[in-house]
Amino acid sequence: MGTPAKLALHASPRECSVSAEAFESSERGDSLARKRFQRGHVFLIGGTWFGKYREDVIEAEGNTRRKQVTVTLGSKKDIPTKPLAKRRMELILARINSTDYRPGRFAKMDEFATIWQEHILVGAKPASIRSAKSHLNVHILPHFGKRGLDEIGVQAQQFFVTKLAQANLSRKMILNVLSTLASILQTAKGWGYVCRPKLDSSLWRKSAKSLRLRGSPTKPCFGSWP
């Protein structure tokens, strides 16, 4: 007769129990590994706090990949300590760490601009279509064309405003170009693409004042800008 230790080897393995929640998660196509809680990485360069984290994105071909994202948290003056910077990072990561988080779709500006023209711009008036296409071909695509929508954050947009102003464009033209850019970014966000917020109106007014742009603001030819 075998010893208890040997008999234990022949015992039937215990049944593995899987929660109904796990089955539901699998049926929805959720990744359990993806739900690992992220804290991100906070660091200071010069007088500005930055944060890094990873986010799942769906590429144009339908493949899902994990992308590293860098965001600007704020200045050392506004966020004097690292714990406060980490708190700001937690607010940004709340969406990623949410249980109902889903990967966003990823596209470059030139790729989505084509989609936007085919489905949104096509419904505008002929004059607006001509103006918006000019904004794209002359200003937006040469500057942002190969960048991902997720890379066009507030800082990148601010640099774009400065570049337009330095090109000696009128205030009216700059507002119209920005209205086209805003419409593209708003449409992308509404359709589930990963993209950053558009430039805040207060920053635009500050730029307009400091750069002393020519002309007076008028109603943009397409879309709206704050």
C-alpha positions in Angstrom: 0.0 0.0 0.0 1.4 3.4 -1.0 2.4 6.1 1.4 0.1 9.1 1.8 2.7 11.2 -0.1 2.6 8.9 -3.1 -1.2 8.6 -3.0 -1.4 12.4 -3.1 0.4 12.3 -6.5 -2.5 10.3 -7.9 -5.2 12.4 -6.4 -7.4 14.3 -8.8 -6.3 17.9 -9.3 -8.6 20.6 -7.7 -10.9 22.2 -10.1 -9.9 25.7 -11.1 -12.6 28.3 -10.4 -13.0 31.3 -12.7 -15.2 34.1 -11.8 -18.1 35.2 -14.0 -16.5 38.6 -14.2 -13.4 37.1 -15.9 -15.6 35.2 -18.4 -17.4 38.5 -19.2 -14.1 40.3 -19.5 -12.9 37.6 -22.0 -16.0 37.8 -24.0 -15.7 41.6 -24.3 -12.1 41.1 -25.5 -10.5 42.9 -22.5 -6.9 42.2 -21.7 -6.4 41.2 -18.0 -2.7 42.2 -18.3 -3.8 45.6 -19.5 -5.7 46.3 -16.3 -2.5 46.4 -14.3 -2.6 49.6 -12.3 -0.3 52.3 -13.6 1.4 55.0 -11.6 3.4 56.5 -14.4 6.8 58.1 -14.1 7.2 61.8 -13.0 10.3 63.8 -13.7 11.5 67.4 -13.8 13.4 69.0 -16.7 14.4 72.6 -16.2 11.4 74.2 -14.6 8.8 71.9 -16.0 7.3 68.6 -14.7 6.7 65.8 -17.2 5.0 62.4 -16.9 5.3 59.2 -18.8 2.9 56.3 -19.0 1.8 53.5 -21.4 -1.4 53.3 -23.3 -2.9 50.7 -25.7 -3.7 52.0 -29.1 -5.4 50.5 -32.1 -3.5 51.2 -35.3 -5.1 51.7 -38.7 -4.6 48.0 -39.6 -6.6 47.0 -36.5 -3.5 45.8 -34.5 -3.3 46.8 -30.8 0.0 47.9 -29.5 1.2 49.6 -26.3 2.6 53.1 -26.8 4.7 55.2 -24.4 3.1 58.6 -23.9 4.8 61.7 -22.5 2.7 64.6 -21.1 3.5 68.0 -19.7 2.2 68.3 -16.1 3.0 71.9 -15.4 5.7 74.3 -14.3 7.7 74.0 -11.1 6.2 77.3 -10.1 2.6 76.0 -10.4 3.6 72.5 -9.0 6.3 73.1 -6.5 6.8 69.5 -5.2 7.1 66.0 -6.7 4.1 64.6 -4.6 1.9 67.3 -6.2 3.2 66.4 -9.6 2.4 62.8 -8.9 -1.1 63.8 -7.9 -1.5 65.6 -11.2 -0.3 62.4 -12.9 -2.9 60.3 -11.1 -5.7 62.5 -12.5 -4.3 61.9 -16.0 -4.1 58.1 -15.4 -7.6 57.9 -14.0 -8.9 57.1 -17.5 -6.2 54.4 -18.1 -6.7 52.8 -14.8 -10.5 52.7 -15.0 -12.1 49.3 -15.2 -14.1 50.2 -18.3 -11.0 51.5 -20.2 -10.7 50.5 -23.8 -7.8 51.0 -26.2 -8.2 54.1 -28.4 -7.6 54.2 -32.2 -4.3 55.6 -33.4 -3.6 57.5 -36.6 -1.2 60.1 -37.9 -2.5 63.6 -38.8 -2.1 63.1 -42.6 -4.0 59.7 -42.3 -6.9 61.2 -40.3 -7.0 64.4 -42.4 -7.9 62.3 -45.4 -10.8 60.6 -43.5 -11.9 64.0 -42.1 -12.1 65.5 -45.6 -14.1 62.5 -47.0 -16.7 62.4 -44.2 -16.8 65.9 -42.5 -15.5 68.6 -44.9 -17.4 67.2 -47.8 -20.6 68.6 -46.3 -19.4 72.2 -46.0 -20.0 75.0 -48.5 -17.7 75.1 -51.6 -15.8 78.2 -50.3 -15.2 76.6 -46.9 -14.0 73.4 -48.5 -11.4 75.4 -50.6 -10.3 77.3 -47.6 -9.9 74.3 -45.3 -8.0 72.3 -48.0 -5.7 75.3 -48.3 -5.2 75.4 -44.5 -4.3 71.7 -44.6 -2.0 71.7 -47.6 -0.2 74.9 -46.8 0.0 75.0 -43.0 -1.3 72.0 -41.0 0.0 69.0 -43.0 3.6 70.4 -43.6 3.8 70.9 -39.8 1.9 68.0 -38.3 1.4 65.6 -41.1 3.6 62.7 -39.9 2.9 63.2 -36.2 0.4 61.0 -34.4 -2.8 62.7 -33.2 -1.7 61.8 -29.7 1.5 63.8 -30.1 -0.3 67.1 -31.0 -0.7 68.4 -27.4 -1.1 71.9 -26.1 2.7 72.7 -26.3 2.9 71.5 -30.0 -0.2 73.6 -30.9 1.4 76.6 -29.1 4.5 76.3 -31.2 2.3 76.0 -34.3 0.5 79.3 -33.4 3.9 81.0 -33.0 5.1 79.7 -36.3 2.0 81.0 -38.1 2.4 84.4 -36.4 6.1 84.6 -37.4 5.1 83.9 -41.0 3.4 87.3 -40.9 -0.1 85.9 -41.4 -3.1 88.0 -40.4 -5.0 87.3 -37.2 -8.0 86.3 -39.3 -6.0 83.7 -41.3 -4.4 82.3 -38.1 -7.9 81.9 -36.5 -9.2 80.2 -39.6 -6.3 77.7 -39.8 -6.7 77.0 -36.1 -10.5 76.4 -36.6 -9.7 73.8 -39.2 -7.2 72.1 -36.9 -9.7 72.2 -34.0 -12.4 70.6 -36.1 -10.0 67.8 -37.0 -9.0 67.1 -33.4 -12.6 67.3 -32.1 -13.8 64.9 -34.8 -10.9 62.4 -34.0 -11.7 62.5 -30.3 -15.4 62.0 -30.9 -14.6 58.9 -33.1 -12.5 57.3 -30.4 -9.0 58.2 -31.6 -6.3 58.9 -29.1 -5.6 62.6 -29.3 -4.7 65.5 -27.0 -6.8 68.5 -26.0 -6.9 71.5 -28.3 -5.2 74.8 -27.3 -7.0 76.6 -24.5 -8.6 79.9 -25.5 -6.7 81.8 -22.7 -3.4 80.6 -24.2 -4.5 81.8 -27.7 -5.4 85.2 -26.4 -2.1 85.5 -24.6 -0.2 84.5 -27.8 -2.2 87.0 -29.9 -1.5 89.8 -27.5 2.2 89.1 -27.1 2.8 88.5 -30.8 0.7 91.6 -31.8 -1.0 89.8 -34.7 -2.3 92.0 -37.5 -6.0 92.3 -38.2 -9.1 91.8 -36.1 -10.7 88.4 -35.2 -13.6 87.4 -37.5 -15.8 84.4 -37.8 -13.7 81.4 -38.9 -14.6 80.0 -42.3 -14.9 76.4 -41.0 -15.5 75.0 -37.5 -14.8 77.0 -34.4 -11.9 78.0 -32.3 -12.2 79.1 -28.7 
